[in-house]
Amino acid sequence: MAAAAGFGSNTYRNAAHRSSLKADNKSLAANQSFKSSPSSSSSSSSSFKSRSLQPRKSSPAALGGANGVARDGGGVPGRVRVAVRLRPCNAEELAADADFADCVELQPELKRLKLRKNNWDTDTYAFDEIFTEFASQKRVYEVVAKPVVESVLEGYNGTVMAYGQTGTGKTYTLGKLGEEDTAARGIMVRAMEDILGDISLETDSVSVSYLQLYMETIQDLLDPSNDNISIVEDPKTGDVSLPGASLVEVRDQQSFLELLQLGEAHRFAANTKLNTESSRSHAILMVNVKRYVKEKDPVQSMENGSNSHLARTFKAPVVRKGKLVVVDLAGSERIDKSGSEGHTLEEAKSINLSLSALGKCINALAENSAHIPVRDSKLTRLLRDSFGGTARTSLVITIGPSPRHRGETMSTIMFGQRAMKVENMLKLKEEFDYKSLSRKLELQLDKLIAEHERQQKAFDDEIERIHAESEMQIAESERQYADALERERMKYQKEYMESIKKIEEQLVGDQRKHDSDSATVAQNDYYSNGEVSSISALKEVADLKKLLEKETLLKKAAEEELSNHKRQLYQSKLMEASATSEILKLRKLLEDESRQKDKLEGEISLLQSQLLQLSLDADERRRRLDRAGSGNDSNDLDCLMAQVKNPQLSDSENGEKASVAKLFEQVGLHKILSLLEADDVDVRIHAVKVVANLAAEEANQQKIVEAGGLMSLLNLLRSSDDETIHRVAAGAIANLAMNETNQELIMAQGGIRLLSTTATNAGDPQTLRMVAGAIANLCGNDKLQTMLRGEGGIKALLGMVHCGHPDVLAQVARGIANFAKCESRASAQGTKTGRSLLIEDGALPWIVQSANSEASAIRRHIELALCHLAQHEVNAKDMISGGALWELVRISRDCSREDIRTLAHRSLASSSTFKAELRRLRMDY
């Protein structure tokens, strides 16, 4: 802490103070996108040009030029990918720039932006991706960083870097920990989560270094005492390394978060006019991934060049080493605007010099210059592999909307434009682990020798045992034979004696029976008359006893019935008294309900009049604007509904948002939701449009659900017959279905059945698109797979295919891809077995048919779904019989996206059924 104090009063190393500053200044956590699904596009790697690397080509190459890379040093060409992220206006800018228009206009659907030069003229720039101020952290990660992370896991080097003016959200985009809100996690945390989820902790390893470049000195953020780390370059390959930096192995996500917290506590920051917590150093996170590759083709070795003696074939373990570098650059700033002075001024000069050196290198690379000034700064030396080298690089440039900083925004945009012209040559970092193979073979040899000795000893013991048992069995057989002969002799002798005795006894019995028969005949004649009279008397006595018992039972039954009647009479009197009391209570409740109903009807009438007045005002304003020839219809209610259908429109629609926000504040959410049950159809239509517009903002979604809005929207699908209400309500439900908690509520309240019924009865393709989008969002939840399929979600998606509209088919394809991805993840984790539910529901023929669709949005999702289905071996036979194998081979060869090609190739290589079929067909994948 004493060392930190020496740099001036504005420099901090205290993590607690730094966290409090982040809560005040970096309010980007509210900037969540309406849709978090990224537009997938492969990202290319980059690094600075080295003398030992391949020469750059003059024209950029397409991303992902090949399926693999040879080990002889050849590479795949790839361009630096650049994305733009706009920071929302803060409170100071809203007050200061209230009378001025924003200097930046975004067109995310066209992937370009317009920079306003004056009130009449603008410049247009195209980038690989445009993020509005509402873009979520998840979408920024999946578009910018996830392709780079996947390349690192495949064995390539990758770089993700943020560049921009101070206070535009670079540290928020890259280094936000998201301890309180997981949705606000930055690229560093999400990248490590994907890496740890993909590797095997038993065989693979992940190690981390966290550094800062401060005043041209490299310091270790994990070990503050190590404050002067040198850069070492390999003279043969030109690779840059930092042997003095701490290298910590990471085994779980929590330990990585603790390392980031430790590093952030030691990073220099200061309070300037542009940012209450301005980073005064460049932060560099290095993640080294070491993976063992399975199922490699065996290599046959030859002895002395002789073809007659082939060495025994062994499989040497193949190790792939990828390195991910995440660079949070310090913000560029003008001294007169930041107000830096003293030591903070010296820090700003050092930052601007290093960024200027980086810009010179980018300019030289973009112009294909013969000399690249890499050694002008330690920052450019560290990043030489990221621009013009062998790494895959994604760059995020962050800008602000304020016209006061137009010059800095223009400089940032031009930096990104030049970076897009830089091309790298991607190389796979792969080697054989011969030491591991040697140890394995030695252990196997020792095991085989011990096993051979054990088997030989067991064989000798078995021979001796068999010989001894044979002798014992022979002796036992002889003894048993003698005993059996003796037993048979004794048995026959005993049977002979018993037969003689039985014959003698039978003769004696026959003689006695003959003598007794003559005496019995005389006695029977004497007793026959007396026995008849006795039997008759006994019978009468028995009948009298039975009658007496019957009368006794009847008396007891009558007494019990009388007691029951008395109890029932008493209970009836009690129930009558209780009913009288209950009737009095119900009358009182009925009177209270009647008064409450009258009060609510008055409020509903007032709300209806306010909503209709708002609609009439909007129509009148639109007519005035049309008559005046103005193209700005921001206050029109129809334009507000257009925003609901397309949440990524430009900033010209701030008027509609202000109108809805004003209505929301004046009326209240509960009263707006009550209008969804109004008797007037027009009132219900306007009310559901307002609710749908509110649901487009992620900040309002939780409030809508808590107020019962989700149940009201589902009730509209159930009870209403109006097509417009169905379309807008389905769109609002699709917005709410972006949240995992809301997805479970939708399923629990029967949302899938209602959406399926709506799709069956709908005739408008736009309604089908909204319904398909809602079901597609639900398909991405791992927990709801079985329930979604059981309630007919997959059948509903496949039923909408008959519409044929490209937008509907794109949503259906996205839902099938999400479902297949969740199934693949569950199969890999062991929580699911058996065939895919998609195949059981008959989706495979349409998937195969749509794999060659002309619409890129449909084709991309279908190709991804096929690759995920092929991940599970149990689906292989169905996919072969359904023709999916041919599409997988085509995807692995011709797909425009490298990540999908790689996934298809890996699926074919990992399936024994696919490989056997390809060998039978003599096809090479």
FENHU-V768345 format. One record per backbone hydrogen bond with DSSP energy under -0.5 kcal/mol. NH is the residue of the N-H (numbers start at 1). CO is the residue of the C=O. Records with the same first field share a line. If there is no record, write none. Layout:
NH: CO ; CO
This chain:
5: 1
6: 2
7: 4
8: 5
11: 8
12: 269
15: 13
18: 14
19: 15
20: 16
21: 17
22: 18
23: 19
24: 20
25: 21
26: 22
27: 25
30: 27
31: 28
32: 30
38: 36
40: 38
44: 79
45: 392
47: 386
48: 383
53: 50
65: 77
73: 70
76: 426
78: 424
80: 422
81: 44 ; 393
83: 395
84: 129
85: 397
86: 131
87: 399
94: 90
95: 91
96: 92
97: 93
98: 95
100: 97
103: 401
105: 114
107: 112
110: 107
111: 107
112: 107
113: 125
114: 105
115: 123
116: 103 ; 114
117: 121
118: 121
123: 115
125: 113
127: 111
128: 82
129: 82
131: 84
132: 130
135: 132
140: 136
141: 137
142: 138
143: 139
144: 140
145: 140 ; 141
146: 141
149: 145
150: 146
151: 147
152: 148
153: 149
154: 150
155: 152
156: 151
158: 323
159: 392
160: 325
161: 394
162: 327
163: 396
165: 398
166: 332
168: 165
173: 169
174: 170
175: 171
176: 172
184: 181
185: 182
186: 176
187: 173
188: 174
190: 186
191: 187
192: 188
193: 189
194: 190
195: 191
196: 192
197: 193
198: 194 ; 195
199: 195
201: 199
203: 200
204: 200
205: 290
207: 288
208: 248
209: 286
211: 284
212: 219
213: 282
214: 212 ; 217
217: 214
219: 212 ; 217
220: 226
221: 210 ; 219
222: 210
226: 223
227: 225
229: 218
232: 241
234: 239
235: 233
238: 234
241: 232
245: 242
248: 208
250: 206
256: 252
257: 253
258: 254
259: 255
260: 256
261: 257
262: 258
263: 259
264: 260
265: 261
266: 262 ; 263
267: 263 ; 264
270: 278
272: 270 ; 275
273: 338
278: 270 ; 275
280: 268
282: 213
283: 281 ; 328
284: 211
285: 326
286: 209 ; 284
287: 285 ; 324
288: 207 ; 286
289: 287 ; 322
290: 205
291: 289 ; 320
293: 291 ; 318
299: 314
300: 298
303: 309
304: 302
306: 303
309: 306
310: 308
311: 301
314: 299
316: 314
318: 293
319: 431
320: 291
321: 429
322: 289 ; 320
324: 287
325: 158 ; 323
326: 285 ; 324
327: 160 ; 325
328: 283 ; 326
329: 162 ; 327
332: 164
337: 334
338: 334
339: 335
340: 335
344: 341
346: 342
347: 343
348: 344
349: 345
350: 346
351: 347
352: 348
353: 349
354: 350
355: 351
356: 352
357: 353
358: 354
359: 355
360: 356
361: 357
362: 358
363: 359
364: 360
365: 361
366: 362
367: 363
368: 365
369: 364
373: 371
374: 372
376: 373
377: 374
381: 377
382: 378
383: 379
384: 381
385: 47
386: 383
387: 46 ; 383
391: 385
392: 45 ; 157
393: 44 ; 391
394: 159
395: 81
396: 161
397: 83 ; 395
398: 163 ; 396
399: 85
401: 87
405: 402
406: 403
409: 405
410: 406
411: 407
412: 408
413: 409
414: 410
415: 411
416: 412
417: 413
418: 414
419: 415
420: 416
421: 418
422: 419
424: 78
425: 389
426: 76 ; 424
427: 390
429: 155
430: 428
431: 319
433: 317
434: 432
437: 433
438: 434
439: 435
440: 436
441: 437
442: 438
443: 439
444: 440
445: 441
446: 442
447: 443
448: 444
449: 445
450: 446
451: 447
452: 448
453: 449
454: 450
455: 451
456: 452
457: 453
458: 454
459: 455
460: 456
461: 457
462: 458
463: 459
464: 460
465: 461
466: 462
467: 463
468: 464
469: 465
470: 466
471: 467
472: 468
473: 469
474: 470
475: 471
476: 472
477: 473
478: 474
479: 475
480: 476
481: 477
482: 478
483: 479
484: 480
485: 481
486: 482
487: 483
488: 484
489: 485
490: 486
491: 487
492: 488
493: 489
494: 490
495: 491
496: 492
497: 493
498: 494
499: 495
500: 496
501: 497
502: 498
503: 499
504: 500
505: 501
506: 502
507: 503
508: 504
509: 505
510: 506
511: 507
512: 508
513: 509
514: 510
515: 511
516: 512
517: 513
518: 514
519: 515
520: 516
521: 517
522: 518
523: 519
524: 520
525: 521
526: 522 ; 523
527: 523
528: 524
531: 527
532: 528
533: 529
534: 530
535: 531
536: 532
537: 533
538: 534
539: 535
540: 536
541: 537
542: 538
543: 539
544: 540
545: 541
546: 542
547: 543
548: 544
549: 545
550: 546
551: 547
552: 548
553: 549
554: 550
555: 551
556: 552
557: 553
558: 554
559: 555
560: 556
561: 557
562: 558
563: 559
564: 560
565: 561
566: 562
567: 563
568: 564
569: 565
570: 566
571: 567
572: 568
573: 569
574: 570
575: 571
576: 572
577: 573
578: 574
579: 575
580: 576
581: 577
582: 578
583: 579
584: 580
585: 581
586: 582
587: 583
588: 584
589: 585
590: 586
591: 587
592: 588
593: 589
594: 590
595: 591
596: 592
597: 593
598: 594
599: 595
600: 596
601: 597
602: 598
603: 599
604: 600
605: 601
606: 602
607: 603
608: 604
609: 605
610: 606
611: 607
612: 608
613: 609
614: 610
615: 611
616: 612
617: 613
618: 614
619: 615
620: 616
621: 617
622: 618
623: 619
624: 620
625: 621
626: 622
627: 623
628: 624
629: 625 ; 626
630: 625
633: 631
636: 633
640: 636
641: 637
642: 638
643: 639
644: 640
645: 641
646: 642
649: 646
653: 650
654: 651
657: 653
658: 654
659: 655
660: 656
661: 657
662: 658
663: 659
664: 660
665: 661
666: 662
667: 663
668: 663 ; 664
672: 668
673: 669
674: 670
675: 671 ; 672
676: 673
677: 674
678: 675
684: 680
685: 681
686: 682
687: 683
688: 684
689: 685
690: 686
691: 687
692: 688
693: 689
694: 690
695: 691
696: 692 ; 693
697: 694
698: 696
700: 697
701: 697 ; 698
702: 698
704: 700
705: 701
706: 702
707: 703
708: 705
709: 704
712: 708
713: 709
714: 710
715: 711
716: 712
717: 713
718: 714
719: 715
720: 716
726: 722
727: 723
728: 724
729: 725
730: 726
731: 727
732: 728
733: 729
734: 730
735: 731
736: 732
737: 733
738: 735
739: 736
743: 739
744: 740
745: 741
746: 742
747: 743
748: 744
749: 745
750: 747
751: 746
754: 750
755: 751
756: 752
757: 753
758: 754
759: 755
760: 756
761: 757
762: 758
767: 764
768: 764
769: 765
770: 766
771: 767
772: 768
773: 769
774: 770
775: 771
776: 772
777: 773
778: 774
779: 775
780: 777
781: 778
782: 780
784: 781
785: 782
788: 784
789: 785
790: 786
791: 787
792: 789
793: 788
796: 792
797: 793
798: 794
799: 795
800: 796 ; 797
801: 798
802: 799
803: 800
804: 801
809: 805
810: 806
811: 807
812: 808
813: 809
814: 810
815: 811
816: 812
817: 813
818: 814
819: 815
820: 816
821: 817
822: 818
823: 819
824: 820
825: 821
826: 822
827: 823
828: 824
829: 825
830: 826 ; 827
831: 826
832: 826
840: 836
841: 837
842: 839
843: 838
847: 843
848: 844
849: 845
850: 846
851: 847 ; 848
852: 849
853: 850
856: 854
859: 855
860: 856
861: 857
862: 858
863: 859
864: 860
865: 861
866: 862
867: 863
868: 864
869: 865
870: 866
871: 868
872: 869
873: 871
875: 872
876: 873
879: 875
880: 876
881: 877
882: 878
883: 880
884: 879
885: 879
887: 883
888: 884
889: 885
890: 886
891: 887
892: 888
893: 889 ; 890
894: 890
895: 891
898: 896
901: 897
902: 898
903: 899
904: 900
905: 901
906: 902
907: 903
908: 904
909: 905
910: 906
911: 907 ; 908
912: 910
915: 911
916: 912
917: 913
918: 914
919: 915
920: 916
921: 917
922: 918 ; 919
923: 918
925: 923
